[in-house]
Amino acid sequence: MNSHHNSTNEQFPARQKFESAAVAQEDKIFDFFKQNPLKGFTASDIWEKTGMEEDGSPITSTRRAMTNLLNAGKLRKTTAKKDGRYGRPEYFYTLADAEIINSVIETKGQSLETKVIPLL
């Protein structure tokens, strides 16, 4: 999947640089959701809580990354909304159901002991 939407028809090497940055943003956002598997967040929430605002990334990059994750089946868009930083309603997103299960298993699995019980 192309993470960077090449709307300005950039060529190599600039396009490769933009693609790498877009993938890194998606990874950062997805990791944040995995660390908070049972919570919902808007694009404005994610932009602030992941440090993308401080990094100077435009909020549109956060929205693009979240849309890409939604289209990849990693996030789920809810019907709940709240007003965003610009006074317009924004939807909440959560991890997709399968990703919630995987995240909880990964998080909780670190402290679980596994025991193998032989079958007789």
C-alpha distances in whole Angstrom, upper triangle without the diagonal:
4,6,9,10,13,15,18,17,17,17,17,18,18,14,13,15,14,10,12,14,11,10,14,14,12,13,17,17,15,18,21,20,21,24,25,24,27,26,25,24,23,21,24,25,22,22,26,25,23,24,22,25,27,24,24,21,21,21,18,16,17,16,13,12,14,12,9,10,13,10,9,12,13,16,18,20,23,26,28,28,30,31,28,30,30,32,29,28,25,24,24,21,21,19,18,21,20,19,22,24,22,23,26,27,25,27,30,30,31,34,35,37,36,40,40,43,44,45,48
4,6,7,9,12,14,13,13,14,14,15,14,11,10,12,10,7,10,12,9,9,12,13,11,14,17,16,16,19,21,21,22,25,26,25,28,27,25,24,23,20,23,24,21,21,25,25,22,23,20,23,25,22,22,18,19,19,16,14,15,15,11,11,13,12,9,12,14,12,11,15,16,17,20,21,25,27,29,28,30,30,27,28,28,31,28,28,25,24,24,21,22,21,20,24,23,21,24,26,24,25,28,29,27,29,32,32,33,36,37,40,39,42,43,46,47,48,52
4,6,9,12,14,14,14,15,15,16,14,11,11,11,9,6,8,9,6,6,9,9,8,11,13,13,13,16,18,18,19,22,23,23,25,24,22,21,20,17,20,21,18,17,21,21,18,19,16,19,21,19,19,15,15,15,13,10,12,12,8,7,10,10,7,9,12,11,11,14,14,15,18,19,22,25,26,25,27,27,24,25,25,28,25,25,22,21,21,19,20,19,19,22,22,20,23,25,23,23,26,27,26,27,30,31,31,34,36,38,38,41,42,45,47,48,52
4,6,9,11,11,10,12,13,13,11,8,9,10,6,5,8,8,5,8,11,10,10,13,15,15,16,19,20,20,22,24,25,26,28,27,24,22,21,17,20,21,18,17,21,22,19,19,16,18,20,18,17,13,14,14,12,9,12,12,8,9,12,12,10,12,15,14,14,18,17,18,21,21,24,27,28,26,27,27,24,24,24,27,25,25,22,22,23,21,22,21,22,26,25,23,26,28,26,26,30,31,29,30,34,34,34,37,39,41,41,45,46,49,50,51,55
4,6,9,9,10,12,14,15,13,10,12,12,9,8,12,12,9,11,14,13,13,16,18,17,18,21,22,22,25,27,27,27,30,28,25,23,21,18,20,22,20,19,22,24,21,22,18,20,22,20,18,15,14,15,11,10,13,12,8,10,13,11,10,14,15,14,15,18,19,19,21,21,24,26,27,26,27,26,24,24,23,26,24,24,22,22,23,21,23,23,23,27,27,25,27,30,29,28,32,33,32,33,36,37,37,40,42,44,44,47,48,51,53,54,58
4,6,5,6,9,11,13,10,7,10,12,9,9,13,13,11,13,16,16,16,19,21,20,22,24,25,26,28,30,31,31,33,32,29,27,24,21,23,25,23,21,25,26,24,24,20,22,24,21,19,16,16,17,14,12,16,15,12,14,17,15,14,17,19,17,18,22,22,23,25,24,28,30,31,29,30,29,26,26,26,28,26,27,25,25,26,25,27,26,27,30,30,28,31,34,32,32,35,36,35,36,39,40,40,43,45,47,47,50,51,54,56,57,60
4,6,8,11,14,16,13,11,14,15,11,12,16,15,14,16,19,18,18,22,23,22,24,27,27,27,30,32,32,33,34,32,30,27,24,21,23,26,24,22,25,27,25,25,21,22,24,22,20,17,15,17,13,13,16,15,12,15,18,16,15,19,20,19,20,24,24,24,26,25,28,29,30,29,29,28,25,25,24,27,25,26,24,25,26,25,28,28,28,32,32,30,33,36,34,34,37,39,37,38,42,42,42,46,47,50,50,53,54,57,59,59,63
4,6,9,13,14,11,10,13,14,11,13,16,16,15,18,20,19,20,23,24,24,26,29,29,30,32,34,35,35,37,35,32,30,27,23,25,28,26,23,27,29,27,26,22,23,25,22,20,17,16,18,15,15,18,18,15,18,21,19,19,22,24,22,24,27,27,27,29,28,31,33,33,32,32,30,27,27,26,29,27,28,27,28,29,28,31,31,31,35,35,33,36,39,37,36,40,41,39,40,44,44,45,48,49,52,52,56,56,59,61,62,66
4,7,10,12,10,8,12,13,12,13,16,16,16,18,21,20,21,24,25,26,27,30,31,31,33,35,36,36,39,37,34,32,29,26,28,30,28,26,29,31,29,28,24,26,27,24,22,20,19,21,18,17,21,20,17,19,22,21,19,23,24,23,24,27,28,28,30,30,33,35,36,34,35,33,31,30,29,32,30,31,29,30,32,30,32,32,32,36,36,34,36,39,37,37,40,42,40,41,45,45,45,48,50,52,52,55,56,59,60,61,65
4,7,8,6,5,9,10,9,11,14,14,14,17,19,19,20,23,24,25,26,28,30,31,32,34,35,36,38,37,34,32,30,26,27,30,27,25,28,30,27,26,23,24,26,22,21,19,18,21,18,17,20,21,17,19,22,21,20,23,25,24,24,28,28,28,31,31,34,36,37,35,35,34,31,30,30,33,31,32,30,31,32,30,32,32,32,36,36,33,36,39,37,36,40,41,39,40,43,44,43,47,48,51,51,54,55,58,59,61,64
4,6,6,5,8,10,10,11,14,15,16,17,19,21,22,24,25,26,27,29,31,32,34,35,37,37,40,39,37,34,32,29,30,32,30,28,31,32,29,28,25,27,28,24,23,21,21,24,21,19,23,23,20,21,24,24,21,24,27,25,25,29,29,30,33,33,36,38,39,38,38,37,34,34,33,36,35,36,33,34,35,33,34,34,34,37,37,34,37,40,37,37,41,41,39,40,44,44,44,47,49,51,51,54,54,58,59,60,64
3,5,5,6,8,10,10,12,14,15,16,18,20,21,22,24,26,27,28,30,32,33,34,36,37,40,39,37,34,33,29,31,33,30,28,31,32,29,28,25,27,28,24,23,21,22,25,23,20,23,24,21,21,25,24,22,25,27,26,25,29,29,30,33,34,37,40,40,39,40,39,35,35,35,38,36,37,35,35,35,33,34,33,34,37,36,34,37,39,36,36,40,40,37,39,43,42,42,45,47,49,49,52,52,56,57,58,62
4,5,5,6,9,10,11,13,14,16,17,19,20,21,23,25,26,27,29,31,32,33,35,36,39,38,36,34,33,29,30,32,29,27,30,30,27,26,23,26,26,22,22,20,22,24,22,20,23,24,21,21,25,25,22,25,28,26,26,29,29,30,33,34,37,40,40,39,39,38,35,34,34,38,36,37,35,35,35,33,34,33,34,37,36,34,36,38,36,35,39,39,37,38,42,41,40,44,46,48,48,51,52,55,56,58,62
4,5,5,6,9,10,11,12,14,15,17,19,20,21,23,24,26,27,29,30,32,34,34,37,36,34,31,30,26,27,29,26,24,27,28,25,24,21,22,23,19,18,17,18,21,19,17,20,21,19,19,22,23,21,23,26,25,25,28,28,28,31,32,35,37,38,36,36,35,32,31,31,34,33,34,31,32,33,31,32,31,32,36,35,32,35,38,35,34,38,39,36,37,41,41,40,44,45,48,48,51,52,55,57,59,62
4,5,5,6,9,10,10,12,14,15,17,18,20,21,22,24,26,27,28,30,32,32,35,34,32,29,28,24,26,28,25,23,26,27,24,24,20,22,23,20,19,17,18,20,18,15,18,19,16,16,20,20,17,20,23,22,21,25,25,26,28,29,32,35,35,34,34,34,30,30,30,33,31,32,30,30,30,28,30,29,30,33,32,30,33,35,33,32,36,37,34,35,39,39,39,42,44,46,46,49,50,53,55,56,60
4,5,5,6,9,10,11,12,14,15,16,18,20,21,22,24,26,27,29,30,31,34,33,32,29,28,25,27,28,25,23,26,27,23,23,20,23,23,20,20,17,19,21,19,16,19,20,17,16,20,20,17,20,23,22,21,24,24,25,28,29,33,35,36,35,35,35,31,31,31,35,33,33,31,31,31,28,29,28,29,32,31,28,31,33,31,30,34,34,32,33,37,36,36,39,41,43,43,46,47,50,52,53,57
4,5,5,6,9,10,11,13,15,15,17,19,20,21,23,25,26,27,29,30,33,32,30,28,27,23,25,26,23,21,23,24,21,20,17,20,20,16,16,14,16,19,18,14,17,19,16,16,19,20,18,20,23,22,22,25,24,25,28,29,32,35,35,34,34,33,30,29,29,33,32,32,29,30,30,28,28,27,29,32,31,28,31,33,31,30,33,34,31,32,36,36,35,39,40,43,43,46,47,51,52,54,58
4,5,5,6,9,10,11,12,14,15,17,18,20,21,23,24,26,27,28,31,30,28,25,24,20,22,23,20,18,21,22,19,18,15,17,18,15,14,12,13,16,14,11,14,16,13,13,16,17,15,17,20,20,19,23,22,22,25,26,29,31,32,30,31,30,26,26,26,29,28,29,26,26,27,25,26,25,26,30,29,27,29,32,29,28,32,33,31,31,35,35,35,38,40,43,43,46,47,51,53,54,58
4,5,5,6,9,10,11,12,14,15,16,18,20,21,22,24,26,26,29,28,27,24,23,20,22,23,20,19,22,22,19,19,16,19,20,17,17,14,15,17,15,12,14,15,12,11,15,15,13,15,18,17,16,20,19,20,23,24,28,30,31,30,30,30,27,27,27,30,29,29,26,26,26,23,24,23,24,27,27,24,27,29,27,26,30,31,28,29,33,33,33,36,38,40,40,44,44,48,49,51,54
4,5,5,6,9,10,11,12,14,15,16,18,20,21,23,25,25,29,28,26,24,24,20,22,23,19,18,21,21,18,18,15,18,19,16,16,14,16,18,17,13,15,17,14,12,16,17,14,15,19,19,17,21,19,21,24,25,28,31,32,31,31,31,28,27,28,31,30,30,27,27,26,24,24,23,24,27,26,23,26,28,25,24,28,29,26,27,31,31,30,34,35,38,38,41,42,46,48,49,53
4,5,5,6,9,10,11,12,14,15,17,19,20,21,23,24,27,26,24,22,21,18,19,20,16,15,18,18,15,14,12,15,15,12,13,10,12,14,14,10,12,14,12,11,14,16,14,15,18,19,18,21,19,20,23,24,27,30,29,28,28,28,24,24,25,28,27,27,24,24,24,22,23,22,23,27,26,23,25,28,26,24,28,29,26,27,31,31,30,33,36,38,39,42,43,47,49,50,54
4,5,5,6,9,10,11,12,14,15,17,18,20,21,22,25,24,22,19,18,15,17,18,15,14,17,17,14,15,12,15,16,13,14,10,12,13,11,8,9,11,9,7,11,12,10,11,15,15,14,17,16,17,20,20,24,26,26,25,26,26,22,22,23,26,25,25,21,21,21,19,20,19,20,24,24,21,23,26,24,22,26,27,25,26,30,30,30,33,35,37,38,41,43,46,48,49,53
4,5,5,6,9,10,10,12,14,15,16,18,20,21,24,23,22,20,19,17,19,19,16,15,18,18,15,16,13,17,18,15,16,13,15,15,14,11,11,13,11,8,11,13,10,10,14,14,13,16,14,15,19,20,24,27,27,26,27,27,24,25,26,28,27,26,23,22,21,19,19,18,19,22,21,18,21,23,21,20,24,24,22,23,27,27,27,30,32,34,34,38,39,42,44,46,49
4,5,5,6,9,10,10,12,14,15,16,19,20,23,22,21,19,19,16,18,18,14,14,16,16,12,13,11,15,15,13,14,12,14,15,15,11,11,14,12,9,12,15,12,12,16,17,15,18,15,16,20,21,24,27,27,26,27,27,24,24,25,28,27,27,23,23,22,19,19,18,20,23,22,19,21,23,21,19,23,24,21,22,25,26,25,28,30,33,34,37,39,42,44,46,49
4,5,5,6,9,10,11,12,14,15,17,18,21,19,18,16,15,13,14,14,11,10,13,13,9,10,8,12,13,11,12,9,11,11,12,8,7,10,10,7,9,12,11,11,14,15,15,17,14,14,18,18,21,24,24,23,23,23,20,20,22,24,23,23,19,19,18,16,17,16,18,22,21,18,20,23,21,19,22,24,21,22,25,26,26,29,31,34,35,38,40,43,45,47,51
4,5,5,6,8,10,11,12,14,15,16,19,18,16,15,15,12,15,15,11,12,15,14,11,13,11,14,16,15,16,12,14,13,13,9,8,10,9,5,7,10,8,7,11,12,11,13,11,11,15,16,19,22,22,22,22,23,20,21,23,25,23,22,19,18,17,14,14,13,15,18,18,15,17,20,18,16,20,21,19,20,24,24,24,28,29,32,32,36,37,40,43,44,48
4,5,5,6,9,10,10,12,14,15,18,18,17,16,17,15,17,16,12,13,16,14,11,13,12,16,17,15,17,14,16,16,16,13,11,13,13,9,10,13,11,9,13,14,13,14,11,12,16,18,21,24,24,24,25,25,23,23,25,28,26,25,21,20,19,16,15,13,15,18,17,14,16,18,16,14,18,19,16,17,21,21,21,24,26,29,29,33,34,38,40,41,45
4,6,5,6,9,10,11,13,14,17,16,16,14,15,13,15,13,10,11,12,11,7,10,9,13,14,12,15,13,15,14,15,12,10,13,13,10,11,14,13,11,15,17,15,16,13,13,17,18,21,24,23,23,23,24,21,21,23,25,25,24,20,19,17,15,15,14,16,19,19,15,16,19,17,15,18,20,17,17,21,22,21,24,26,29,30,34,36,39,41,43,47
4,5,5,6,9,10,11,12,15,13,12,11,11,10,12,11,7,9,11,10,7,10,9,13,15,14,15,13,14,12,13,11,8,10,11,8,8,11,11,9,12,14,13,14,11,10,13,14,17,20,19,19,19,20,18,18,21,23,22,20,17,16,14,11,11,11,13,17,17,13,14,18,16,14,17,19,17,17,20,22,22,25,27,30,31,34,36,39,42,43,47
4,5,5,6,9,10,10,13,13,12,12,13,12,15,13,10,12,14,12,10,14,13,16,18,17,19,16,17,16,16,14,11,13,13,9,8,12,11,8,10,13,11,11,8,8,12,14,16,20,20,20,21,22,20,21,24,25,24,22,18,17,14,11,10,8,11,14,13,10,11,14,13,11,14,16,14,14,18,19,19,22,24,27,28,31,33,36,38,39,43
4,5,5,6,9,10,13,13,14,13,15,15,16,14,11,13,15,12,10,13,13,17,18,17,19,17,19,18,19,16,13,16,16,12,12,15,14,11,14,17,15,15,11,11,15,17,19,23,22,22,23,24,22,23,26,27,26,25,21,19,17,14,12,10,13,15,15,11,12,14,12,10,13,14,12,12,16,17,17,19,21,24,25,29,31,34,37,38,42
4,5,5,6,9,11,10,11,10,12,12,14,11,8,11,12,9,7,11,12,15,16,16,18,16,18,16,18,16,12,15,16,13,12,15,15,12,15,18,16,16,12,12,14,16,17,21,20,20,20,21,19,20,23,24,23,22,18,17,14,12,11,10,13,16,16,12,12,15,14,11,13,16,14,13,16,18,18,20,22,26,27,31,33,36,39,40,44
4,5,5,6,9,8,8,8,11,12,14,11,9,12,13,11,10,14,14,17,19,19,21,18,19,17,18,16,13,14,16,13,11,14,14,11,12,15,14,13,10,9,11,13,14,18,17,17,18,20,18,20,23,24,23,20,17,15,12,9,7,6,10,12,13,9,9,12,12,9,11,14,13,12,15,17,18,20,22,25,26,30,32,35,37,39,42
4,5,5,9,10,11,12,15,16,18,15,13,16,17,14,13,16,17,20,21,21,23,21,22,20,21,19,16,18,18,15,13,16,16,12,14,17,15,14,10,10,13,15,17,20,20,21,22,24,22,24,27,28,26,24,21,18,15,12,9,7,10,11,11,8,7,10,9,5,8,11,9,9,12,14,14,17,18,22,23,26,28,31,34,35,39
4,6,9,10,12,12,16,16,18,14,12,16,16,12,11,15,17,19,20,20,23,21,23,21,23,21,17,19,20,17,16,19,19,16,17,20,19,17,14,13,16,18,19,22,21,22,22,24,22,23,27,28,27,25,21,20,16,14,11,10,13,14,15,11,10,12,11,7,9,12,10,8,11,14,14,16,18,21,23,26,29,32,35,36,40
4,6,6,8,10,13,15,16,13,11,15,15,11,12,16,17,19,21,21,24,22,23,20,22,21,17,18,20,17,15,18,19,16,16,20,19,17,14,12,14,15,16,19,17,18,19,21,20,21,25,25,24,22,19,17,13,12,9,9,12,13,14,11,9,12,12,9,9,13,12,10,13,16,16,17,19,23,24,28,30,33,36,37,41
4,6,8,11,14,16,18,15,14,17,18,15,15,19,20,22,24,24,26,24,25,22,23,22,18,19,20,18,15,18,18,15,15,18,17,15,11,10,12,14,14,18,17,18,19,22,21,23,26,27,25,23,19,17,13,11,7,6,9,10,11,8,5,8,9,6,7,11,11,10,12,14,16,17,18,22,23,26,28,31,34,35,39
4,7,10,14,16,18,15,15,18,19,16,17,21,22,23,25,26,28,26,26,23,24,24,20,20,22,20,17,19,20,17,16,20,19,16,14,12,12,13,13,16,15,17,18,21,21,23,26,26,24,21,19,16,12,11,7,8,10,10,12,10,7,10,12,10,9,13,14,12,13,16,18,19,20,23,25,28,30,32,35,36,40
4,7,10,13,14,11,12,15,15,13,15,18,19,20,23,24,25,23,23,20,22,21,17,18,20,18,15,18,19,16,16,19,19,17,14,12,11,12,11,14,12,14,14,17,17,19,22,22,21,18,15,13,9,8,6,8,11,12,15,13,10,13,15,12,12,16,17,15,16,20,21,22,23,27,28,31,34,36,39,40,43
4,7,10,12,9,10,13,14,12,14,17,18,19,21,23,23,21,21,17,19,19,15,15,17,16,12,15,17,14,13,17,18,16,13,10,9,9,8,11,9,10,11,14,14,16,19,19,18,15,12,9,5,5,5,8,11,12,15,13,12,15,17,14,15,19,19,18,20,23,24,25,26,30,31,34,36,39,42,42,46
4,7,8,6,6,10,11,10,11,14,14,15,18,19,20,18,17,14,15,16,12,12,15,14,11,13,16,14,13,17,18,16,14,11,11,10,10,12,10,10,10,12,11,13,16,16,15,13,9,8,5,5,7,10,13,15,18,15,14,18,19,16,18,21,21,20,22,25,25,27,29,32,33,37,39,41,44,45,49
4,5,5,6,9,10,10,12,14,14,14,17,18,18,16,15,11,12,13,10,9,13,12,9,12,15,13,13,16,18,17,15,12,11,9,10,11,10,8,8,9,8,10,12,13,11,9,6,6,5,6,9,12,15,17,20,18,17,21,22,19,21,24,24,23,26,28,29,31,32,36,37,40,42,45,48,48,52
4,5,5,6,9,10,11,12,11,11,15,15,15,12,11,7,9,10,6,6,9,9,7,10,13,12,12,15,17,17,15,12,13,11,12,14,13,11,11,11,8,10,12,13,12,11,7,8,8,8,11,13,16,19,21,19,19,23,23,20,23,26,25,24,27,29,30,32,34,37,38,42,44,46,49,50,54
4,5,5,6,9,10,11,10,9,13,14,14,12,11,7,10,11,8,9,12,12,11,14,16,16,16,19,21,21,19,16,16,14,15,16,14,12,10,9,6,6,9,11,11,10,8,10,10,11,14,16,19,22,24,22,21,25,25,23,25,28,27,26,28,31,31,33,35,39,40,44,46,48,51,52,56
4,6,5,6,8,10,10,10,13,15,15,14,13,10,13,13,10,11,14,14,12,15,17,16,16,20,21,20,18,15,15,14,15,16,14,12,11,11,8,9,12,13,13,12,10,11,9,10,12,15,18,20,22,20,19,23,23,20,22,25,24,22,25,28,28,30,32,35,37,40,43,45,48,50,53
4,5,5,6,8,8,9,12,13,14,12,12,9,12,11,7,9,12,11,9,13,14,13,14,17,18,18,15,13,14,14,15,17,16,14,14,14,11,12,15,16,16,15,12,12,10,10,11,13,16,19,21,18,17,21,21,18,20,23,22,20,24,26,26,28,30,34,35,39,41,43,46,48,51
4,6,6,7,5,6,9,10,10,8,8,6,9,9,6,9,11,11,10,14,15,15,16,19,20,20,18,16,17,16,18,20,18,16,15,14,11,10,13,15,15,15,13,14,13,13,15,16,19,23,24,21,21,24,24,21,23,26,25,24,27,29,29,31,33,37,38,42,44,47,49,51,55
4,6,6,6,5,8,10,11,10,11,9,13,12,10,12,15,14,14,17,19,18,19,22,23,23,20,18,20,19,20,21,19,17,15,15,11,10,13,16,16,16,14,16,14,15,16,18,21,24,26,23,22,26,25,22,24,27,25,24,27,29,29,30,33,36,38,42,44,47,50,52,55
4,6,8,8,10,12,13,13,14,12,15,14,11,14,16,15,14,18,19,17,19,22,22,22,19,17,19,18,19,21,19,18,16,16,14,13,17,18,19,18,16,16,14,14,15,16,20,22,23,20,19,23,22,19,21,24,22,20,23,26,25,27,29,33,35,38,41,44,47,48,52
4,6,8,9,9,12,11,13,12,14,12,10,13,15,13,13,16,17,16,18,21,20,21,17,16,18,19,20,23,21,20,19,19,16,16,19,21,21,20,17,18,16,15,15,16,19,22,23,19,19,22,21,18,20,23,21,19,23,25,24,26,29,32,34,37,40,43,46,47,51
4,5,5,6,9,9,11,11,14,13,11,14,16,14,15,19,19,18,21,23,23,24,21,20,22,22,23,26,24,22,21,20,17,15,18,21,21,22,19,20,18,18,19,19,23,26,26,23,23,26,25,22,24,26,24,22,26,28,27,29,32,35,37,40,43,46,49,51,54
4,5,5,6,5,8,8,11,9,8,11,13,12,13,16,17,16,19,21,21,22,20,18,21,21,23,25,23,21,20,19,16,14,17,20,20,20,18,19,18,17,18,19,22,25,26,23,23,27,25,22,25,28,25,24,28,30,29,31,34,37,38,42,44,47,50,52,56
4,5,5,6,7,7,11,10,9,12,14,14,15,18,19,19,21,23,24,25,22,21,23,22,23,25,23,21,19,18,14,12,14,17,18,19,17,19,18,18,20,21,25,28,29,26,26,29,28,25,28,30,28,27,30,32,32,34,36,40,41,45,47,50,53,55,59
4,5,8,10,11,14,13,13,16,18,17,18,21,22,22,24,26,27,28,25,24,26,25,27,29,27,24,22,21,17,15,17,20,21,23,21,22,22,22,23,24,27,30,31,28,28,31,30,27,29,31,29,28,31,33,32,34,37,40,42,45,48,51,54,56,60
4,6,9,11,13,12,12,15,16,15,17,20,20,21,23,25,25,27,24,23,26,25,27,29,28,26,24,23,19,17,19,22,23,24,22,23,23,22,23,24,27,30,31,27,28,31,29,26,29,31,29,28,31,33,31,34,37,40,41,45,47,50,53,55,59
4,6,9,11,10,11,14,15,15,17,20,20,21,23,25,26,27,25,24,26,25,27,29,28,25,24,22,18,16,17,21,21,23,21,23,23,22,24,25,28,31,32,29,29,33,31,29,31,34,31,30,34,36,35,37,40,43,44,48,50,53,56,58,61
4,6,8,7,8,11,12,12,14,16,16,17,20,21,22,24,22,21,23,22,24,26,25,23,22,21,17,15,16,20,20,21,18,20,20,20,21,22,25,28,29,26,27,30,29,26,29,32,29,29,32,34,33,36,38,41,43,46,48,51,54,55,59
4,5,5,7,9,10,11,13,15,16,17,19,20,22,24,22,20,22,21,23,24,23,21,20,18,14,13,13,17,17,18,16,18,19,19,21,22,25,28,29,26,27,31,30,28,31,33,31,31,34,36,35,38,40,43,45,48,50,53,56,57,61
4,5,5,6,9,10,11,12,14,15,16,18,20,21,20,18,19,17,19,21,20,17,16,15,11,10,11,14,13,14,12,14,15,15,18,20,22,25,27,24,25,28,28,26,28,31,29,29,32,34,34,36,38,42,43,47,48,51,54,55,59
4,5,5,6,9,10,10,12,14,15,16,18,20,19,17,18,17,19,20,20,18,17,16,13,13,12,15,14,15,13,14,16,16,18,20,22,25,26,24,25,29,28,26,29,32,30,30,33,35,35,38,40,43,44,47,49,52,54,55,59
4,5,5,6,9,10,10,12,14,15,16,18,17,16,18,17,20,22,22,20,20,19,15,15,16,19,17,18,15,16,17,16,18,19,20,24,25,22,24,27,26,24,27,30,28,28,31,33,33,35,37,40,41,45,46,49,52,53,57
4,5,5,6,9,10,11,12,14,15,17,15,13,15,14,17,19,19,17,17,16,13,13,15,17,16,16,13,13,13,12,14,15,18,21,22,19,21,24,23,21,24,27,25,25,28,30,30,33,34,38,38,42,44,47,49,50,54
4,5,5,6,9,10,10,12,14,15,14,12,13,12,15,16,16,15,15,15,12,13,14,16,14,13,10,11,12,11,14,15,17,20,22,19,21,24,24,22,25,28,26,26,30,31,32,34,36,39,40,43,45,47,50,51,55
4,5,5,6,9,10,11,12,14,14,13,14,14,17,19,19,18,19,19,16,17,17,19,17,17,14,14,15,13,16,16,17,21,22,20,21,25,24,23,26,28,27,27,30,32,32,35,36,39,40,43,45,47,50,50,54
4,5,5,6,9,10,10,13,11,11,13,13,17,19,20,19,20,20,17,18,19,21,19,18,15,14,14,12,14,14,15,19,19,17,19,22,20,19,23,25,23,24,27,28,28,31,33,36,36,40,41,44,46,47,51
4,5,5,6,9,10,11,9,7,10,9,13,15,16,15,17,17,15,17,18,20,17,16,12,11,11,8,10,11,12,16,17,14,16,19,19,18,21,23,22,22,25,27,28,30,32,35,35,39,40,43,45,46,50
4,5,5,6,8,10,10,8,10,9,13,15,16,16,18,19,17,19,19,20,18,16,13,12,12,10,12,12,13,16,17,16,18,21,20,20,23,25,24,25,28,29,30,33,34,37,37,40,42,44,46,47,51
4,5,5,6,9,9,9,11,12,16,18,20,19,21,22,20,22,22,24,21,20,17,15,15,12,14,13,13,17,17,15,18,20,19,19,22,24,23,24,27,28,29,32,33,36,36,39,40,43,45,45,49
4,5,5,6,5,6,9,10,14,17,18,19,20,22,20,22,23,24,22,20,16,14,14,10,11,9,10,13,13,11,14,17,16,15,19,20,19,21,24,24,25,28,29,32,32,35,36,39,41,42,46
4,5,5,6,5,6,7,11,14,16,16,19,20,19,21,22,23,20,18,15,12,12,9,9,9,8,12,13,12,14,17,16,16,19,21,21,22,25,26,27,30,31,33,33,36,37,40,42,42,46
4,5,8,8,9,10,14,16,19,19,22,23,22,24,25,26,23,21,18,15,15,12,13,12,11,14,14,14,16,19,18,19,22,23,23,25,27,28,29,32,33,35,35,38,39,41,43,43,47
4,6,8,10,12,16,19,21,22,24,26,24,26,27,28,26,24,20,18,17,14,13,11,10,13,12,11,15,17,16,16,20,21,20,22,25,25,27,30,30,32,32,35,35,38,40,40,44
4,6,7,10,13,17,19,20,23,25,24,26,27,28,25,23,19,16,15,12,11,9,6,9,9,9,12,14,13,14,17,18,18,20,23,23,25,28,28,30,30,33,33,36,37,38,41
4,7,10,13,17,18,19,22,24,22,25,26,27,25,22,19,16,14,10,9,6,5,8,8,6,9,12,11,11,14,16,16,17,20,20,22,25,25,28,28,31,32,34,36,37,41
4,7,10,13,14,16,18,20,19,21,23,24,21,19,15,12,10,6,6,4,5,8,10,8,9,13,13,12,15,17,17,18,20,22,23,26,26,30,30,33,34,36,39,39,43
4,6,10,12,13,16,19,18,21,23,23,20,17,14,10,9,6,5,6,5,8,10,10,10,13,15,14,16,19,19,20,22,24,26,28,28,31,31,34,35,38,40,40,44
4,7,9,10,13,16,15,19,20,19,17,13,10,7,6,5,7,9,9,11,14,13,14,17,18,18,19,22,23,23,25,27,29,31,31,35,35,38,39,41,44,44,47
4,5,8,11,15,15,19,20,19,16,13,10,6,6,6,7,10,10,12,15,15,14,17,19,19,20,23,24,24,25,27,29,31,31,35,35,38,40,41,44,44,48
4,7,10,13,15,19,19,18,15,11,10,7,7,9,11,14,14,15,19,19,18,21,23,22,23,26,27,27,29,31,33,34,35,38,39,41,43,44,47,47,50
4,7,11,12,16,17,16,13,10,8,6,6,9,11,14,15,17,20,20,18,21,24,22,23,26,27,26,28,31,32,33,34,38,39,41,43,45,48,48,51
4,7,9,13,14,12,10,6,5,4,6,9,12,16,17,19,23,22,21,24,26,24,25,28,29,28,30,33,34,35,36,40,41,44,46,48,51,51,54
4,6,10,11,9,8,5,6,7,8,12,14,18,20,22,25,24,22,26,28,26,26,30,30,29,31,34,35,36,37,41,42,45,48,50,53,53,57
4,7,8,5,5,4,6,9,10,14,17,21,23,25,28,26,25,29,30,28,29,33,33,31,33,36,37,38,40,44,45,48,51,53,56,56,60
4,5,5,5,6,6,9,10,13,16,20,22,25,27,25,25,28,29,27,28,32,31,30,33,35,36,37,39,43,44,48,50,52,55,56,60
4,6,7,9,9,13,14,16,19,22,25,28,30,28,27,31,31,29,30,34,33,31,34,37,37,39,41,44,46,49,52,54,57,58,62
4,6,9,10,13,15,18,21,24,27,30,32,30,30,33,34,32,33,37,36,35,37,40,40,42,44,48,49,52,55,57,60,61,65
4,7,9,13,15,18,21,25,27,29,32,30,30,34,34,32,34,37,37,35,38,41,41,43,44,48,49,53,55,57,60,61,65
4,6,10,13,16,20,23,24,27,30,28,28,32,33,31,32,36,35,34,37,40,40,42,44,47,48,52,54,56,59,59,63
4,7,10,13,17,20,21,24,27,26,25,29,30,28,30,33,33,32,34,37,38,39,41,45,45,49,51,53,56,56,60
4,7,10,13,16,18,21,24,22,22,25,26,25,26,30,29,29,31,34,35,36,38,41,42,45,47,49,52,53,56
4,6,10,13,15,17,20,19,19,22,23,22,23,27,27,26,28,31,32,34,35,39,39,42,44,46,49,49,53
4,7,10,12,15,18,16,15,19,20,19,20,23,24,23,25,27,29,30,31,35,36,39,41,43,46,46,50
4,7,9,12,14,13,12,16,17,15,17,20,20,20,22,25,26,28,29,32,33,36,38,40,43,43,47
4,6,9,11,9,9,12,13,12,13,17,17,17,19,21,23,24,25,29,29,32,34,36,39,40,43
4,6,8,6,6,9,10,9,11,14,14,14,17,18,20,22,23,26,26,30,31,33,36,37,40
4,6,5,6,9,10,10,12,14,15,16,18,19,22,24,24,27,27,30,31,33,35,36,39
4,5,5,7,9,10,11,13,14,16,17,18,21,22,22,25,24,27,28,30,32,33,36
4,5,5,6,9,10,11,12,14,15,16,19,21,20,23,22,25,26,28,30,30,34
4,5,5,6,8,10,10,12,14,15,17,19,19,22,22,25,26,28,31,32,35
4,5,5,6,9,10,10,12,13,16,18,18,21,21,24,26,28,31,31,35
4,5,5,6,9,10,10,11,14,16,15,18,18,21,22,24,27,28,31
4,6,5,6,9,10,10,12,15,15,17,17,20,21,24,26,27,31
4,5,5,6,8,9,11,14,14,17,18,21,23,26,28,30,34
4,5,5,6,8,10,12,12,15,16,19,21,24,27,28,32
4,6,5,5,8,10,10,12,13,16,18,20,23,25,28
4,6,5,7,10,10,13,13,17,19,22,25,27,30
4,6,6,8,10,13,15,18,21,24,27,29,32
4,5,6,7,10,12,16,18,21,24,26,30
4,5,5,8,9,13,15,18,21,23,27
4,6,8,10,14,17,20,23,26,29
4,7,10,13,16,19,22,25,28
4,6,10,13,16,19,21,25
4,6,10,13,16,19,22
4,7,10,13,16,19
4,6,10,13,16
4,6,9,13
4,6,9
4,6
4
